[in-house]
C-alpha cells in the first residue's frame, strides 16, 4: 500500500487559489463598506437636521443653532456619542448652514457626492 503525499506543486496551487479567493472577497467587502458609509452619512445627516430643528422649536434662534450646531447636538441629550453624530460615514464633520431664504437649516457632507445634498 503506497502513501501519497502532497507535492510542492499541489501545495503551491492550493495557496494561490486561497489567495485568489481572499482577494475577491476583500474586493467585494470594499464596496459593502462604502455602501455602509454612505448609509451612515445619509441617516446621520437626517438625524443632525432633526436635532437642530428641535432646538429651533424649543425657542432658540435659527442663526444661533446654525452657528453653534455642534454644541446643540452635544446638549440635546438624545444621542449617546455627540462627536460621532456630528461626523459623516467617512469621519468628516457635516456642513451646517442656513438655507438661501434663511428659514431652514441645510445639513450636507463634505465627502464627494454629498457636497450639495440636503439631508432634511
N, C-alpha and C positions, 0 to 999 in steps of 0.2 A: 504494500500500500504506500503510494507516494504522497508526501505532503507538499502542497503547492503554496508557496509564499508570494506575497505581493512584490512585484518587481519595482524598481525605482521609477520606471516609465509610468506604470499604473498609478503609483503614488503621486507623481507629478501631475498627471491628468486629473486626478481627484482634487488636488489642491487648486489647480487652475479653475475647475468647474465651481468649486466652493467660492473662490474669489469673484468669479463672474456673476454668480447668483447674488453674492453680497453687494456687488456694485449696482446691480439692477434694483435691489431692494433699497439701497441708500438713495439712489436717484429718484425713485418714486416717493420716498419719505420726504425729500426736499420739497416737492410740490405740495404735499399734505401740510407741511409746516407753514408754507407761505399762505395756504388757504386758511389755516388756523389763525395766523397773524392778521389776515385781512378780516376775518370774522370778529376777532377781538377788537380791532380798530373800529369797525362799524358799530358794534354793540357798546363799546366803551364811549364812543362819541355821542351816542344817543343818551347814555347814562349821564355824561357830563352835562349835556344840554338840559336834560330834565332836572338835574340837581340845581343848576344855575337858575332855571326858570322858577323853581320852587323858592329859591332865595329871593327872587324878584317878587313873587306872590306873597312872601312874608313881609313885604314893605320896604325892602332895600331898593335903592335906585338902580336902574339897569346899568348905568355908567359905572357905578361903584362895583357892582357884581362883575362886570367885564374886566375892570382894571385890576381887581384883586381876586380873580376867579379861583386860583389855587387855594387861597385861604378859606373861601366859602365852601369848597369841596371838603377841605380838612375839618371844618367846623360843622358840617352837615349832620354828622352822627349816623349817616345812612350807608357808609362804606367802611369796610374793615381796614383797608390799606389805601389811604388817600394818595400817596405817592404813586402807586401803581394805577390808580383810577385816572390820574392826570396824564398818563402816558399811553400811547397807541401800542399796537402789537409789535412794533419794532423798537420800542423804548424811547421814542421821541415825544416831547410834550405836545399836546394838542395846541392848535392855534385858536384863540377865542377872541372875537371882535364883534362890534356892533354891526348890524345889517346896514345897508345903504340908507334906508329910511330912518334908522336909529330906534326902531321899535321892537327889534328882535335880536337874538344872540345867534351868531354863526360860529359853530364849532367845526374845525377841519383838522386834518392831519398834514404834517409836512412831508410825509412819505409820498413817493412817486405814485401818481394815480389818485391821490386823495387830497391834493392841494386845494382844489376849489369845491370839494364836496361838502355840503352842509348836512350834518347829521340830525337835524331837527325833524 
